[in-house]
């Protein structure tokens, strides 16, 4: 890697999704860029554009190779390095992205904005403590925007420094009393009480005059404020008052995200159909060396974060968090971009011909750095539940733990969560039931046709009798029982999920039957689940 430090430390803009060649055809633009690089192989901007074109042409592996070439000869230009890092992360080369960020970190006297960009990139990589450290350096020099305060507070929350996070949010609210984002973040920081909440300020924001219809950004802000109102009232036990705020919030989100029930059902069926062409045994006696992942998967809000925090309390295990490396490496093995349903269906069509040992090796090359000196690292990515047979073929020695939770509890927990645009199914009861039915169909198929591929872990058993449950889980993973696994609240590892507050408490059973606080309002959901069972 180029040893010279970057000189240009301007704040980088996010890369444009527009065609870099404007009106040229992709193939014409590709030939033009290849000609430029033949004359000047160190033109990083041209390499990034060429990579984008190759990606759009369904040459995913070649696209990443072009980015890797750029990473070996970095320019003295921070904006270009950041654009390179963004693409390396999303397209599946996290070690190269980390090396680029290590190089960028050597820039002398970087502006606050560049420090914040580096913190965000480290957060995307799952390096939360390092992201918080970089963000703290920026905070010491002065944060320019409310969202920067909120981002810094979020990182502090993820590493368990709740009081500091609250102090930064207080500073933000004092400086920008009209801003919504710090109020929303405050509501999510801890359980609200009658003497410590921001309900009046949240309601004042809701009563501001607005232009109708709300545009995307305004609708999202209102939805977030409504969710914070719901969360506050729910914490206070005022369920009748809380429900209308949740309904309005979810209606806004559902309209904005346009859940496609047909596509969701098609995807579930396609994963099942693709798995039928895979032999149930690995057919490959070779064993991967080095630390192995323990996959924790299931429906979101099924208890995956709690199990992750319990398991990573073991001295031989560390948490890698929610990482998308297996999904990204599947796309590279298929040589297709990560661009929606069409790409997913093409990936699954090609899946029977994959070199699964190579897929497993490539996944480990991308992830084993997360293990440090530990024997195991936890990959807690709920969506991996759709990929159990592919994981088993690629990594036959990796344990897979599947969280199972009562349908009403897990569906209500999804319905009342605020996932942003990550889970479009969660904001409407019909959509939620359709998605849950697909999840059930998939997992039942895995149990029937891939017996033993995953260990079902019942959430209720885990919280009611954690010692018995953990002994079984650890034995499945080849680990001895350790008492620390029963005290996850003492685990100071970062937790970058909506459950980051709850898992820092002792194990409790409050989540069981929580939907009954809204039993009357949720009766349509209960009936639909019963009809689909």
C-alpha positions in Angstrom: 0.0 0.0 0.0 1.2 3.5 -0.8 3.1 4.8 2.3 2.4 8.5 1.6 -0.2 10.2 3.7 -3.3 11.6 2.1 -3.1 15.4 1.5 -6.6 16.1 0.4 -8.8 15.8 3.5 -11.9 17.5 2.2 -15.2 16.1 3.4 -16.2 13.4 0.9 -19.5 13.3 -0.8 -21.4 10.0 -0.9 -21.0 8.4 -4.3 -23.6 9.1 -6.9 -25.8 6.3 -8.2 -26.0 8.0 -11.6 -24.4 6.5 -14.6 -20.8 7.8 -14.5 -20.7 7.8 -18.3 -23.9 9.9 -18.6 -25.4 9.1 -22.0 -22.7 6.6 -23.0 -23.6 3.0 -23.0 -22.1 0.9 -20.2 -19.9 -1.0 -22.6 -18.7 2.2 -24.3 -17.9 3.7 -20.9 -16.1 0.6 -19.8 -13.8 0.7 -22.9 -13.2 4.4 -22.3 -12.2 3.8 -18.7 -10.0 0.8 -19.5 -8.2 3.0 -22.0 -7.7 5.7 -19.4 -6.3 3.1 -16.9 -4.0 1.7 -19.6 -2.3 5.1 -19.8 -2.6 5.9 -16.1 -2.9 2.8 -13.9 -3.0 4.9 -10.7 -6.1 6.9 -11.6 -8.3 5.9 -8.6 -11.3 7.8 -9.7 -11.3 5.9 -13.0 -11.0 2.6 -11.2 -14.0 3.4 -9.0 -16.1 4.3 -12.1 -14.9 1.2 -13.9 -15.8 -0.9 -10.8 -19.3 0.6 -10.8 -19.9 -0.2 -14.4 -18.7 -3.8 -14.1 -21.0 -4.2 -11.1 -23.9 -2.9 -13.2 -22.9 -5.3 -15.9 -23.3 -8.3 -13.5 -19.5 -8.8 -13.1 -19.5 -8.6 -9.3 -16.2 -10.4 -8.8 -14.3 -8.4 -11.4 -15.8 -5.2 -9.9 -14.3 -6.1 -6.5 -10.9 -7.0 -8.1 -10.8 -3.5 -9.7 -11.4 -2.0 -6.2 -8.7 -4.2 -4.7 -6.3 -2.9 -7.3 -7.1 0.7 -6.3 -6.6 -0.2 -2.7 -3.1 -1.4 -3.3 -2.1 2.1 -4.7 -4.1 4.6 -2.6 -4.1 8.3 -3.7 -3.3 11.2 -1.4 -7.0 12.1 -1.5 -9.4 11.4 1.4 -12.7 11.8 -0.5 -11.6 9.1 -3.1 -10.4 6.8 -0.3 -13.7 7.1 1.5 -15.6 6.3 -1.8 -13.4 3.3 -2.2 -14.0 2.1 1.4 -17.7 2.4 1.0 -17.7 0.2 -2.1 -15.3 -2.4 -0.6 -17.5 -2.8 2.5 -20.8 -3.2 0.5 -19.3 -5.4 -2.2 -17.5 -7.8 0.2 -13.9 -7.0 1.0 -13.8 -5.8 4.6 -10.1 -6.5 5.2 -9.2 -4.2 2.3 -11.6 -1.6 3.5 -9.9 -1.7 7.0 -6.5 -1.3 5.5 -7.7 1.8 3.5 -9.2 3.2 6.7 -5.9 2.5 8.6 -4.1 4.5 5.9 -6.6 7.3 6.0 -6.3 7.5 9.8 -2.7 8.7 9.3 -3.8 11.9 7.7 -2.4 14.9 9.6 -4.9 17.2 11.4 -8.1 15.8 9.7 -11.2 18.0 9.9 -14.0 17.0 12.2 -16.1 16.0 9.2 -13.5 13.5 8.0 -13.2 12.1 11.5 -17.0 11.5 11.6 -16.9 9.9 8.2 -14.2 7.5 9.4 -16.2 6.7 12.5 -19.2 5.9 10.4 -17.1 3.6 8.2 -15.8 1.8 11.2 -19.3 1.4 12.6 -20.4 -0.1 9.2 -17.6 -2.6 9.6 -18.8 -3.5 13.1 -15.7 -1.9 14.8 -18.0 -0.1 17.3 -15.4 0.7 20.1 -13.0 2.1 17.5 -15.8 4.1 15.9 -16.7 5.5 19.3 -13.1 6.4 19.9 -12.8 8.3 16.6 -16.2 10.0 17.2 -14.9 11.1 20.7 -11.9 12.8 19.0 -14.3 14.7 16.7 -16.6 15.6 19.7 -13.7 17.1 21.6 -13.2 19.5 18.7 -16.9 20.4 18.3 -19.7 18.6 16.5 -21.3 20.7 13.7 -24.8 19.2 13.4 -27.5 17.7 15.6 -27.2 14.3 13.8 -23.5 14.2 14.6 -24.4 14.5 18.3 -27.0 11.7 17.9 -24.5 9.5 16.1 -21.9 10.0 18.8 -24.5 9.2 21.5 -25.6 6.1 19.6 -22.0 4.8 19.6 -21.7 5.5 23.3 -24.9 3.6 23.9 -23.7 0.6 21.9 -20.6 0.3 24.1 -22.7 0.7 27.3 -21.8 4.3 28.3 -25.4 5.3 28.8 -24.9 8.3 31.1 -22.4 9.9 28.6 -24.7 9.2 25.8 -27.5 11.0 27.7 -25.2 14.0 28.4 -24.4 14.4 24.7 -28.1 14.3 23.8 -28.8 16.9 26.5 -26.1 19.2 25.0 -27.6 18.7 21.6 -31.1 19.6 22.8 -29.8 22.7 24.6 -28.1 23.8 21.4 -30.9 22.9 19.0 -34.1 22.9 21.0 -36.2 22.5 17.9 -34.4 19.4 16.6 -36.3 16.1 16.6 -33.5 13.6 16.3 -32.0 14.0 19.9 -35.4 13.7 21.4 -36.0 10.5 19.5 -32.6 9.1 20.5 -33.3 10.1 24.2 -36.5 8.0 24.2 -34.5 5.0 22.9 -31.6 5.4 25.3 -33.3 3.9 28.4 -36.7 3.1 29.9 -38.7 6.3 30.3 -40.1 7.2 33.7 -42.7 9.7 34.9 -39.8 12.0 36.1 -37.4 11.5 33.2 -39.0 11.7 29.8 -39.3 14.1 26.8 -43.0 13.5 26.1 -44.0 17.2 26.0 -41.2 18.2 23.7 -42.0 15.3 21.4 -45.7 16.3 21.2 -44.7 19.9 20.4 -42.9 18.7 17.4 -46.0 16.7 16.3 -48.1 19.8 16.6 -45.9 22.0 14.3 -47.6 23.1 11.1 -46.6 20.9 8.2 -47.1 20.9 4.4 -49.3 18.1 3.1 -48.7 15.6 1.8 -45.5 14.9 3.8 -42.5 14.2 1.6 -40.1 11.4 2.3 -37.8 13.1 4.8 -40.7 14.9 6.7 -42.7 11.7 6.8 -39.8 9.7 8.2 -39.1 12.4 10.9 -42.8 12.4 11.9 -42.8 8.6 12.1 -39.7 8.6 14.3 -41.2 11.1 16.6 -44.5 9.2 16.8 -42.5 6.0 17.6 -40.7 7.9 20.4 -44.1 9.0 21.8 -45.3 5.4 21.6 -42.2 4.1 23.3 -42.4 6.7 26.1 -46.1 6.1 26.8 -45.6 2.3 26.6 -42.7 2.5 29.1 -45.1 4.5 31.4 -47.7 1.8 31.1 -50.2 4.1 29.3 -51.1 1.6 26.7 -54.4 3.1 25.5 -52.6 6.4 24.8 -49.6 4.7 23.3 -51.4 2.6 20.6 -52.6 5.5 18.4 -49.1 6.8 18.1 -47.8 3.4 17.0 -50.6 3.0 14.5 -49.9 6.4 12.9 -46.1 5.8 12.9 -46.5 2.4 11.2 -49.0 3.7 8.6 -46.5 6.4 7.5 -43.7 3.8 7.3 -45.9 1.3 5.4 -46.9 3.9 2.8 -43.3 5.0 2.4 -41.8 1.6 2.0 -44.5 -0.2 -0.1 -44.0 -3.8 1.1 -44.3 -6.3 -1.8 -46.0 -9.4 -0.4 -45.7 -11.2 -3.7 -42.0 -10.7 -4.0 -41.5 -11.7 -0.3 -43.4 -14.9 -0.9 -41.5 -15.6 -4.1 -38.2 -15.1 -2.3 -39.1 -17.6 0.4 -40.2 -20.2 -2.1 -37.1 -19.6 -4.2 -34.7 -20.3 -1.3 -36.6 -23.5 -0.6 -36.5 -24.6 -4.2 -32.8 -23.8 -4.6 -32.0 -25.9 -1.5 -33.6 -29.0 -3.1 -30.7 -29.1 -5.7 -28.1 -29.2 -2.9 -26.8 -32.6 -1.6 -27.6 -32.9 2.1 -24.0 -34.0 2.9 -21.0 -31.7 2.3 -19.1 -34.2 0.1 -15.9 -32.5 1.1 -13.7 -33.8 4.0 -11.5 -30.7 4.0 -11.8 -28.6 7.2 -11.2 -24.9 7.3 -8.5 -23.7 9.7 -8.7 -21.0 12.3 -11.6 -19.5 14.3 -15.1 -20.6 13.3 -18.3 -18.7 13.3 -21.3 -19.6 15.4 -24.4 -18.4 13.5 -27.3 -17.1 15.4 -30.4 -16.5 13.3 -34.2 -16.4 13.3 -36.9 -13.7 13.1 -35.7 -10.3 14.2 -36.7 -9.6 17.8 -36.8 -13.3 18.6 -34.0 -13.1 21.3 -31.0 -13.4 19.0 -29.2 -10.4 20.6 -29.7 -11.9 24.1 -28.3 -15.3 23.1 -25.4 -13.5 21.3 -24.6 -11.6 24.5 -24.8 -14.7 26.7 -22.7 -16.8 24.3 -20.0 -14.1 23.8 -19.6 -14.0 27.6 -17.8 -17.3 27.2 -14.0 -16.9 27.3 -13.6 -18.7 23.9 -16.2 -16.7 22.1 -16.4 -13.1 20.8 -19.3 -11.3 19.1 -18.9 -10.0 15.5 -22.4 -8.5 15.6 -24.8 -8.4 12.7 -22.6 -8.8 9.6 -23.7 -9.4 6.1 -20.5 -11.2 4.9 -22.1 -14.6 4.1 -24.8 -12.9 1.9 -22.1 -10.8 0.2 -19.9 -13.8 -0.5 -22.8 -15.7 -1.9 -23.3 -12.9 -4.4 -19.6 -12.9 -5.3 -19.7 -16.7 -5.8 -22.7 -16.3 -8.1 -21.0 -13.3 -9.7 -24.1 -11.1 -9.5 -24.6 -7.7 -7.8 -26.7 -7.2 -4.7 -29.5 -5.5 -6.4 -32.9 -6.8 -5.4 -35.1 -9.6 -6.3 -33.8 -10.2 -9.8 -30.3 -10.6 -8.5 -31.4 -12.9 -5.7 -33.3 -15.2 -8.0 -30.3 -15.4 -10.4 -28.1 -16.2 -7.4 -30.4 -19.0 -6.4 -30.6 -20.4 -9.9 -26.7 -20.7 -9.9 -26.5 -22.0 -6.4 -26.2 -25.7 -7.2 -23.0 -25.1 -9.1 -21.2 -23.2 -6.4 -17.8 -24.3 -5.1 -19.0 -24.3 -1.5 -15.6 -25.0 0.0 -14.2 -21.9 -1.7 -17.3 -20.0 -0.6 -16.6 -21.0 3.1 -12.9 -20.1 2.7 -13.7 -16.7 1.3 -16.2 -16.0 4.0 -13.6 -16.9 6.7 -11.0 -14.7 4.9 -13.5 -11.8 5.3 -14.5 -12.5 8.9 -11.8 -14.3 11.0 -10.1 -11.0 11.8 -13.1 -10.4 14.1 -12.3 -13.3 16.3 -9.0 -12.0 17.6 -7.5 -14.7 19.9 -10.9 -16.5 20.4 -11.8 -19.9 19.0 -15.2 -18.7 17.8 -16.9 -15.5 16.7 -20.7 -15.0 16.6 -22.3 -14.0 13.4 -25.7 -12.8 14.6 -27.5 -11.9 11.4 -31.2 -12.9 11.5 -31.7 -12.9 7.7 -29.3 -15.8 7.5 -32.2 -18.0 8.5 -33.0 -18.2 4.8 -29.5 -19.5 4.0 -29.1 -22.4 6.4 -28.4 -25.1 3.8 -25.9 -22.9 2.0 -24.1 -22.2 5.3 -24.1 -25.9 6.1 -22.5 -26.7 2.8 -19.9 -24.0 2.9 -19.0 -24.3 6.6 -20.0 -27.8 7.8 -18.3 -27.4 11.2 -19.9 -24.1 12.1 -22.7 -24.3 14.6 -26.1 -22.8 13.7 -28.5 -21.7 16.4 -32.0 -20.8 15.5 -34.1 -18.7 18.0 -37.8 -19.7 18.2 -40.2 -17.4 19.9 -44.0 -17.4 20.4 -45.6 -16.1 17.2 -47.6 -13.3 18.9 -44.7 -12.2 21.0 -42.2 -12.1 18.1 -44.7 -10.5 15.6 -45.8 -7.8 18.1 -42.1 -7.1 18.9 -41.5 -6.6 15.2 -44.7 -4.4 14.8 -43.6 -2.1 17.6 -40.0 -1.8 16.6 -38.7 1.0 14.4 -36.4 -0.6 11.9 -36.3 2.4 9.5 -36.3 1.1 6.0 -34.6 -2.2 6.8 -37.8 -4.4 7.3 -40.7 -3.1 5.2 -42.9 -6.0 6.3 -43.0 -4.9 10.0 -45.3 -1.9 9.7 -48.5 -3.5 8.7 -50.3 -6.5 10.2 -51.1 -8.2 6.9 -47.6 -7.7 5.7 -46.2 -9.0 9.0 -48.2 -12.2 8.9 -47.3 -12.8 5.3 -43.6 -12.5 6.1 -43.9 -14.6 9.2 -45.6 -17.3 7.2 -42.7 -17.4 4.8 -40.3 -17.6 7.7 -42.2 -20.6 9.2 -42.4 -22.3 5.8 -38.6 -22.0 5.3 -37.6 -23.2 8.8 -40.0 -26.1 8.7 -38.5 -27.1 5.4 -35.0 -27.0 6.9 -36.0 -29.2 9.8 -37.6 -31.8 7.5 -35.0 -31.9 4.7 -31.8 -30.8 6.5 -32.2 -32.5 9.9 -29.6 -31.4 12.4 -28.5 -28.5 10.3 -29.5 -26.1 13.1 -30.3 -26.3 16.8 -33.7 -24.7 17.7 -33.4 -22.6 20.8 -36.7 -21.7 22.5 -36.7 -18.1 23.7 -39.0 -18.8 26.6 -36.9 -21.7 27.8 -33.8 -19.6 27.5 -35.1 -16.8 29.8 -37.0 -19.1 32.2 -34.2 -21.7 32.7 -31.1 -20.2 31.2 -28.6 -22.6 32.8 -30.3 -25.7 31.3 -30.7 -24.0 27.9 -27.0 -22.7 27.8 -25.6 -26.1 28.7 -27.4 -27.6 25.7 -26.3 -24.7 23.5 -22.7 -24.8 24.5 -22.5 -28.6 24.2 -23.8 -28.2 20.6 -21.0 -25.8 20.0 -18.3 -28.0 21.5 -17.8 -25.7 24.5 -17.8 -26.2 28.3 -20.3 -24.5 30.5 -19.1 -21.2 32.1 -21.0 -19.3 34.7 -20.4 -16.0 32.9 -22.8 -17.0 30.2 -25.6 -16.7 32.7 -24.7 -13.1 33.6 -24.8 -11.3 30.2 -25.3 -7.9 31.9 -21.6 -8.1 33.0 -20.5 -8.5 29.3 -19.1 -5.2 28.2 -18.8 -6.1 24.5 -20.6 -3.7 22.1 -24.2 -4.3 21.1 -25.3 -2.4 18.0 -28.9 -3.5 17.7 -32.3 -2.1 19.0 -31.9 -4.5 21.9 -28.7 -2.9 23.1 -30.3 -1.5 26.3 -32.3 -4.6 27.3 -29.4 -7.1 27.1 -27.4 -5.0 29.6 -29.9 -6.1 32.2 -30.0 -9.4 34.0 -31.9 -12.1 32.2 -35.6 -11.5 32.7 -39.0 -12.8 31.5 -40.8 -9.5 30.9 -40.8 -10.1 27.1 -43.0 -13.2 27.5 -46.7 -12.4 26.7 -45.9 -8.7 26.4 -48.4 -8.4 23.5 -51.2 -8.9 26.0 -50.9 -5.3 27.0 -52.5 -4.6 23.6 -54.6 -7.8 23.3 -57.7 -6.0 22.1 -55.8 -3.9 19.4 -53.8 -7.0 18.3 -56.8 -9.3 18.0 -56.7 -9.0 14.1 -53.1 -10.1 14.2 -53.8 -13.0 16.4 -56.6 -14.2 14.2 -54.6 -13.9 11.0 -51.7 -15.9 12.6 -54.2 -18.5 13.7 -55.7 -18.7 10.2 -52.3 -19.2 8.6 -51.0 -21.8 11.1 
